[in-house]
Amino acid sequence: MIEIEEWRQVFETNVTATMRGIQTCAPLIRDSGGGSIVNIGSLGE
C-alpha cells in the first residue's frame, strides 16, 4: 500500500509539474507562431 505522502510527491512531480510547464511554455509557443508540446511518460523506476 502506498503512503499518502509518497502518493502526493509522485502526483506533484508527474502531474502538477507537467501542467505548470505547459502553462509556462504554451503562451511562448503561441506568441512565436505555434508549435507542439509533447509529453511522454515511462513506467521505469
GINOR-V93399 format. One record per pair of residues at least 24 apart in sequence whose ideal C-beta (glycine too) atoms are under 6 Angstrom apart, sorted by the first residue. I is the first residue (numbers start at 1). J is the second residue. If there is no record, write none. Layout:
{{I | J} {I | J}}
This chain:
none
